[in-house]
Amino acid sequence: MDVDRRTVLGSVAIGTASASFPKSAFAAGEKPYRRIACEEGFLSPGVLAQNKISSTSALQLISADGPAAFLAGPLLDLGEGRIAAMDADGIDMQLLLLSSPGVQAFDAATAASLAGEANDYASAACARYPSRFAALAALAPQDPAGAVRELQRAATLPGIKGAIVNSHTNGEYLDATKYWLLFEALEAMDLPLYIHPREPAGSMNQIMAGPVVGGPAWAYAVETGTHVLRLIQAGVFDRFPKLRVVIGHMGEALPFWLPRIDNRYRFNLRGPSKLARLPGDYIRENVWITTSGMNYWPQLEMTLKVLGPDRLLYATDYPFEKQGEAVGFVEAMPLDAAQKKALFEDNATRVFKL
């Protein structure tokens, strides 16, 4: 690598994006491991078109002519253009996730139809490029039984390795028991569920708004971390002990907060515990996290210590983050080859059965 390691680590340590990494240093396939990125966005043609129809002042969806139109092309491209970008930036494989809020912004019938269309679209790309793409099945929780049927169908398609739900659906979270048949199916099929952020539910979307509080700056992490804690509180992992949940963005702040959550859980109890274990135990045993968009060594170091090296997977969050820059930051971190192999390849291969 022809960049000064001290300069790179200094940039990583303060969380900036100022370091410059030569793309040739990180070309795909040059390391003794594959770089698998596990939270990489896409949109299908059907979802992109419906986003245009459904966009409102309250819910701005990515469309070909909206404020975020510059993202529409990269999200739609599951072909040679994306492959070329991956090669240039050093990514060997992407795990494709339908970009938030996916199909969960639509009525039940529309959502179900678009989930099927999106899964077929992603699977076709996986079939064309089996060594470069895998995907998670988009589901429409608006109809829980229909979501199970779509999961069962999609799991037979090339490249589908689990499911994704973009957090709440019409303000409802998956801790409601009507959704538990989805957990039952995932556990029975031994498939992981990725819970990806979206804007907060209800009035919290107005409270958690603005460039500092809103969106991926803060609101998304709070919303998704809360979702996971609601699953724990409802007893989901006691009922489904083999269920595997994956969340992004270095654990949506949960690794930092675990001691406090456990401590206050004990304090807040009124009577016998309804849970078999402490909340932190479920996060350590049923939850995996990806690094998406969190290229900061102190966070990574702490998370490795709190959760262990087998719980952490690399992700870029393409195209919302820059692939080459993210690869460069992680490659510059003080990890040995075995640790990088676990982060970039081994853990993803095991969790998603790639």
C-alpha positions as CSV (number, residue, x, y, z in Angstrom):
1,M,0.0,0.0,0.0
2,D,1.6,3.3,-1.0
3,V,-0.1,5.5,1.6
4,D,1.4,6.5,4.9
5,R,-0.1,4.2,7.5
6,R,0.2,6.8,10.3
7,T,-1.7,9.4,8.2
8,V,-4.4,6.9,7.4
9,L,-4.8,5.8,11.0
10,G,-4.9,9.4,12.1
11,S,-7.8,10.1,9.8
12,V,-9.6,6.9,10.9
13,A,-9.0,7.8,14.6
14,I,-10.8,11.1,14.3
15,G,-13.5,9.7,12.1
16,T,-12.9,11.9,9.0
17,A,-13.1,11.0,5.4
18,S,-10.0,13.0,4.4
19,A,-7.6,10.2,3.6
20,S,-7.0,9.4,0.0
21,F,-6.6,5.7,-1.0
22,P,-5.2,4.6,-4.3
23,K,-7.8,2.3,-5.9
24,S,-5.0,0.0,-7.2
25,A,-4.1,-0.8,-3.5
26,F,-7.5,-2.3,-2.9
27,A,-8.4,-4.1,-6.1
28,A,-10.7,-7.0,-5.7
29,G,-9.0,-10.4,-5.3
30,E,-5.5,-9.1,-4.3
31,K,-5.8,-10.0,-0.7
32,P,-5.9,-13.5,0.9
33,Y,-9.6,-13.1,1.5
34,R,-12.7,-12.0,-0.3
35,R,-14.2,-8.6,0.6
36,I,-17.9,-9.3,1.1
37,A,-20.0,-6.2,1.7
38,C,-23.2,-7.1,3.5
39,E,-25.5,-4.1,3.3
40,E,-25.6,-2.9,-0.3
41,G,-28.6,-1.2,-1.6
42,F,-30.6,-1.7,-4.8
43,L,-34.0,-0.8,-6.2
44,S,-36.1,-2.8,-8.7
45,P,-37.8,-1.1,-11.6
46,G,-41.2,-1.7,-10.0
47,V,-40.3,-0.3,-6.7
48,L,-38.6,2.7,-8.3
49,A,-41.7,3.5,-10.3
50,Q,-44.0,3.1,-7.3
51,N,-41.8,5.4,-5.3
52,K,-42.5,8.2,-7.7
53,I,-46.2,7.6,-7.4
54,S,-46.2,7.4,-3.6
55,S,-43.7,10.2,-2.7
56,T,-45.3,12.8,-0.5
57,S,-44.0,15.7,1.6
58,A,-44.0,13.4,4.6
59,L,-42.3,10.5,2.9
60,Q,-39.7,11.3,0.2
61,L,-38.9,8.1,-1.6
62,I,-36.0,7.6,-4.0
63,S,-37.3,8.0,-7.6
64,A,-35.9,8.8,-11.0
65,D,-37.0,12.5,-10.8
66,G,-37.0,13.2,-7.0
67,P,-34.5,15.0,-4.8
68,A,-32.4,11.9,-4.6
69,A,-32.5,11.0,-8.3
70,F,-28.7,10.8,-8.4
71,L,-29.0,7.6,-6.4
72,A,-31.6,6.0,-8.7
73,G,-29.2,4.8,-11.4
74,P,-26.7,3.2,-9.1
75,L,-29.5,1.5,-7.1
76,L,-31.1,0.1,-10.2
77,D,-27.9,-1.1,-11.8
78,L,-27.3,-4.8,-10.9
79,G,-25.1,-5.3,-14.0
80,E,-21.8,-4.4,-15.5
81,G,-21.7,-0.9,-14.2
82,R,-22.0,-2.0,-10.6
83,I,-19.5,-4.9,-11.2
84,A,-17.0,-2.4,-12.6
85,A,-17.4,-0.1,-9.6
86,M,-16.9,-3.1,-7.2
87,D,-13.7,-4.1,-9.1
88,A,-12.3,-0.6,-8.9
89,D,-13.1,-0.2,-5.2
90,G,-12.0,-3.7,-4.1
91,I,-15.3,-5.4,-3.4
92,D,-15.5,-9.0,-4.3
93,M,-19.1,-9.7,-3.4
94,Q,-22.2,-7.6,-2.5
95,L,-25.1,-8.8,-0.4
96,L,-28.1,-6.9,-2.0
97,L,-30.8,-5.4,0.2
98,L,-33.9,-3.6,-1.1
99,S,-33.3,0.1,-0.2
100,S,-35.3,1.5,2.7
101,P,-38.2,1.7,3.2
102,G,-38.5,-1.0,0.6
103,V,-42.1,-2.2,0.1
104,Q,-43.2,-1.2,3.6
105,A,-44.5,2.3,2.5
106,F,-47.3,0.8,0.4
107,D,-50.6,-0.9,0.8
108,A,-50.6,-4.7,1.4
109,A,-51.4,-5.8,-2.1
110,T,-49.0,-3.4,-3.8
111,A,-46.3,-4.3,-1.3
112,A,-46.7,-8.0,-1.8
113,S,-46.5,-7.7,-5.6
114,L,-43.5,-5.4,-5.4
115,A,-41.7,-7.7,-3.0
116,G,-42.0,-10.6,-5.5
117,E,-40.8,-8.3,-8.3
118,A,-37.8,-7.1,-6.3
119,N,-36.8,-10.6,-5.3
120,D,-37.0,-11.8,-8.8
121,Y,-34.9,-8.8,-10.0
122,A,-32.2,-9.4,-7.4
123,S,-32.1,-13.2,-7.9
124,A,-31.7,-12.7,-11.7
125,A,-28.6,-10.6,-11.0
126,C,-27.3,-13.3,-8.6
127,A,-27.8,-16.0,-11.3
128,R,-25.9,-13.8,-13.8
129,Y,-23.1,-13.1,-11.4
130,P,-23.1,-15.9,-8.8
131,S,-19.6,-15.1,-7.5
132,R,-20.4,-11.3,-7.2
133,F,-23.9,-11.1,-5.8
134,A,-26.1,-12.7,-3.2
135,A,-29.4,-11.1,-1.9
136,L,-31.9,-11.0,0.9
137,A,-35.6,-11.5,0.1
138,A,-37.7,-8.4,0.6
139,L,-40.9,-9.1,2.6
140,A,-44.2,-7.3,3.0
141,P,-45.2,-7.6,6.7
142,Q,-48.5,-5.9,5.9
143,D,-49.7,-9.5,5.3
144,P,-47.7,-11.7,7.7
145,A,-48.9,-15.0,6.2
146,G,-48.2,-13.7,2.7
147,A,-44.7,-12.6,3.8
148,V,-44.1,-16.2,4.9
149,R,-45.2,-17.5,1.6
150,E,-43.0,-15.1,-0.3
151,L,-40.0,-16.1,1.9
152,Q,-40.6,-19.7,1.1
153,R,-40.8,-18.9,-2.6
154,A,-37.9,-16.6,-2.7
155,A,-35.7,-19.0,-0.8
156,T,-35.8,-21.3,-3.8
157,L,-34.4,-18.7,-6.1
158,P,-30.7,-18.4,-7.0
159,G,-28.7,-16.3,-4.6
160,I,-31.4,-15.6,-1.9
161,K,-29.7,-16.1,1.5
162,G,-32.2,-14.6,4.0
163,A,-34.7,-11.8,4.4
164,I,-34.8,-8.1,5.0
165,V,-37.4,-6.0,6.7
166,N,-37.0,-2.2,6.7
167,S,-38.0,-1.9,10.4
168,H,-41.5,-0.7,11.2
169,T,-44.5,-1.2,9.0
170,N,-47.2,1.4,9.3
171,G,-45.8,2.2,12.8
172,E,-45.9,-1.4,13.9
173,Y,-42.8,-3.4,14.9
174,L,-42.2,-7.1,14.6
175,D,-42.6,-7.7,18.4
176,A,-46.4,-7.8,17.8
177,T,-47.3,-11.5,18.0
178,K,-49.1,-11.4,14.6
179,Y,-45.7,-11.2,13.0
180,W,-44.2,-14.1,14.9
181,L,-45.1,-16.7,12.2
182,L,-42.4,-15.0,10.2
183,F,-39.8,-15.7,12.9
184,E,-41.1,-19.2,13.1
185,A,-40.5,-19.6,9.3
186,L,-37.0,-18.0,9.4
187,E,-35.9,-20.3,12.3
188,A,-37.3,-23.4,10.6
189,M,-35.6,-22.5,7.4
190,D,-32.3,-21.4,9.1
191,L,-32.3,-18.1,7.4
192,P,-31.2,-14.8,8.9
193,L,-33.3,-11.6,9.1
194,Y,-31.7,-8.2,8.4
195,I,-33.5,-5.4,10.1
196,H,-32.6,-2.2,8.2
197,P,-33.4,1.4,9.3
198,R,-36.0,3.7,8.0
199,E,-37.5,7.0,9.3
200,P,-39.0,6.7,12.8
201,A,-42.7,5.9,13.2
202,G,-45.5,8.3,13.9
203,S,-44.9,11.6,15.6
204,M,-41.2,10.7,16.3
205,N,-40.6,11.4,12.6
206,Q,-41.3,15.0,13.2
207,I,-39.4,15.1,16.5
208,M,-36.3,13.4,15.1
209,A,-35.9,15.6,12.0
210,G,-33.3,17.8,10.6
211,P,-29.6,17.5,9.5
212,V,-28.3,16.7,13.0
213,V,-31.1,14.6,14.5
214,G,-32.8,13.1,11.5
215,G,-32.2,10.3,9.1
216,P,-28.9,8.3,9.2
217,A,-27.2,10.9,11.4
218,W,-29.1,9.7,14.5
219,A,-32.8,8.9,14.0
220,Y,-32.2,5.7,12.0
221,A,-29.9,4.2,14.6
222,V,-32.4,5.0,17.5
223,E,-35.3,3.6,15.5
224,T,-33.6,0.3,14.6
225,G,-31.9,-0.2,17.9
226,T,-35.3,0.3,19.6
227,H,-36.8,-2.3,17.3
228,V,-34.2,-4.9,18.4
229,L,-34.8,-4.1,22.1
230,R,-38.6,-4.5,21.6
231,L,-38.0,-8.0,20.1
232,I,-36.0,-8.9,23.2
233,Q,-38.5,-7.4,25.6
234,A,-41.3,-9.3,23.9
235,G,-39.5,-12.6,24.4
236,V,-39.0,-13.3,20.7
237,F,-35.6,-14.9,21.3
238,D,-36.8,-17.0,24.1
239,R,-39.6,-18.3,21.8
240,F,-37.2,-18.6,18.8
241,P,-33.7,-19.3,20.3
242,K,-32.1,-20.1,17.0
243,L,-33.3,-16.9,15.3
244,R,-30.5,-14.9,13.7
245,V,-30.9,-11.1,13.3
246,V,-28.5,-8.8,11.6
247,I,-28.4,-5.1,12.0
248,G,-26.1,-2.5,10.5
249,H,-24.1,0.7,11.3
250,M,-22.0,-0.9,14.0
251,G,-25.0,-2.2,15.9
252,E,-27.2,0.9,15.8
253,A,-25.5,2.1,19.1
254,L,-26.5,-1.1,21.0
255,P,-22.9,-2.3,21.7
256,F,-22.1,1.0,23.4
257,W,-25.2,0.8,25.5
258,L,-25.3,-2.8,26.7
259,P,-24.1,-2.5,30.3
260,R,-26.6,0.3,30.9
261,I,-29.5,-1.7,29.3
262,D,-28.7,-4.7,31.5
263,N,-28.2,-2.6,34.6
264,R,-31.5,-0.6,34.2
265,Y,-33.4,-3.7,33.2
266,R,-32.6,-5.2,36.7
267,F,-33.5,-1.8,38.3
268,N,-36.8,-1.5,36.4
269,L,-38.1,-5.0,37.1
270,R,-41.2,-5.2,39.2
271,G,-41.6,-8.8,40.1
272,P,-40.0,-11.9,38.4
273,S,-38.2,-11.4,35.1
274,K,-40.2,-12.5,32.1
275,L,-37.0,-13.1,30.2
276,A,-34.7,-16.1,30.5
277,R,-31.6,-14.0,30.3
278,L,-30.4,-10.4,30.4
279,P,-31.0,-8.3,27.3
280,G,-27.3,-8.1,26.5
281,D,-27.1,-11.9,26.4
282,Y,-29.6,-12.0,23.5
283,I,-27.6,-9.4,21.6
284,R,-24.4,-11.4,22.1
285,E,-26.0,-14.7,21.0
286,N,-28.8,-13.8,18.5
287,V,-27.6,-10.6,16.8
288,W,-24.8,-10.0,14.3
289,I,-23.8,-6.5,13.2
290,T,-22.3,-4.9,10.1
291,T,-19.9,-2.0,9.9
292,S,-21.9,-0.1,7.2
293,G,-21.0,3.6,7.2
294,M,-19.1,3.4,10.5
295,N,-15.4,3.7,9.5
296,Y,-14.1,4.6,12.9
297,W,-11.4,2.5,14.6
298,P,-12.5,3.2,18.3
299,Q,-16.0,2.0,17.5
300,L,-14.8,-1.1,15.7
301,E,-12.3,-1.9,18.5
302,M,-14.9,-1.5,21.2
303,T,-17.5,-3.6,19.3
304,L,-15.0,-6.4,18.8
305,K,-14.3,-6.4,22.5
306,V,-18.0,-6.3,23.5
307,L,-19.5,-8.7,21.1
308,G,-16.5,-10.8,20.0
309,P,-14.8,-11.1,16.6
310,D,-17.3,-13.6,15.2
311,R,-20.3,-11.2,15.4
312,L,-19.0,-8.5,13.1
313,L,-19.3,-8.3,9.3
314,Y,-18.1,-5.8,6.9
315,A,-20.5,-3.6,4.9
316,T,-20.1,-0.4,2.8
317,D,-23.8,0.8,2.6
318,Y,-23.4,1.3,-1.2
319,P,-24.3,3.6,-2.9
320,F,-24.9,5.8,0.1
321,E,-21.3,5.5,1.2
322,K,-18.2,5.3,-1.0
323,Q,-16.9,1.8,-1.4
324,G,-13.3,2.5,-2.1
325,E,-13.0,4.9,0.8
326,A,-14.7,2.5,3.2
327,V,-12.4,-0.4,2.1
328,G,-9.4,1.8,2.6
329,F,-10.4,2.8,6.1
330,V,-10.9,-0.8,7.2
331,E,-7.7,-2.0,5.5
332,A,-5.8,0.7,7.4
333,M,-7.1,-0.4,10.8
334,P,-4.7,-2.2,13.1
335,L,-6.0,-5.7,12.4
336,D,-3.9,-8.7,11.4
337,A,-4.7,-10.8,8.3
338,A,-6.7,-13.4,10.2
339,Q,-8.9,-10.6,11.8
340,K,-9.4,-9.0,8.5
341,K,-10.4,-12.3,6.9
342,A,-13.0,-12.9,9.6
343,L,-14.4,-9.4,9.2
344,F,-14.4,-9.2,5.4
345,E,-15.2,-12.8,4.6
346,D,-15.5,-15.6,7.1
347,N,-18.3,-14.2,9.3
348,A,-20.4,-13.3,6.3
349,T,-19.9,-16.7,4.7
350,R,-21.1,-18.4,7.9
351,V,-24.0,-16.1,8.7
352,F,-25.4,-16.0,5.2
353,K,-24.1,-19.3,4.0
354,L,-22.5,-17.8,1.0
